Amino acid sequence: MVLAESGMDETTARQRGEDAIIAIQGALMVSQGLDQPASFQRVIQSLPQTLMRGLE
């Protein structure tokens, strides 16, 4: 895992990875259901900051 290799403990890294997958899948469903790709794009753009939070 990239996050664990960056110094994050494995439990937190795994949880953030799972949260990222949940966010991506949810955003895909919402953006398709509402025909608004901006929902998906917003989640994708925020992922790096969300995943790396606390490692700065």
N, C-alpha and C positions, 0 to 999 in steps of 0.2 A: 504494500500500500504506500502510495506516495506521501500521504499525510503522516503516517507512522514513521516513514523514513525521514521526514522533515522535523521530527522531534515530538510529534503529538503522541500521547499514549494510545495504545492499540484499541482500547474500548471506545474512546472518544472518536478516533479515526473511523472505526467501523460504523458507529452511530451516525456520524456525519455523512458517510457514504450511503448508508441506507436512507437517510433524510433526503439526500440529493436525488436518489432514484425516485422516491415518493414524490418529490417536488416536480421532477421532470415529467413523470407519468401523469400526475394531476394536471399540470399545465397543458400537456398535449390534449387531454380529454376536454378541458375547458375551452382551449383555443379552437378545437375542432367543433365542439358543440355550439359555441357562440359565433363561430366563423370570425374569430378575432386573434390573428397570429401574434399580436402584441403581448398577450398574456404569456405565451411560451417564450418569446424573445426576452421579456423582462426577467423571467426565472433564469434563463440561460446566462444572461448578463450578470446577474447577482451571484451566481454560483461560486466563482473564484473567491470573492470576498467572504461569503458565508462559510465555505469550506476551510479557508485559511485563517479565520478569525482566531485571534489569540497567539498566532505564530509570528506576528510582525516583529 
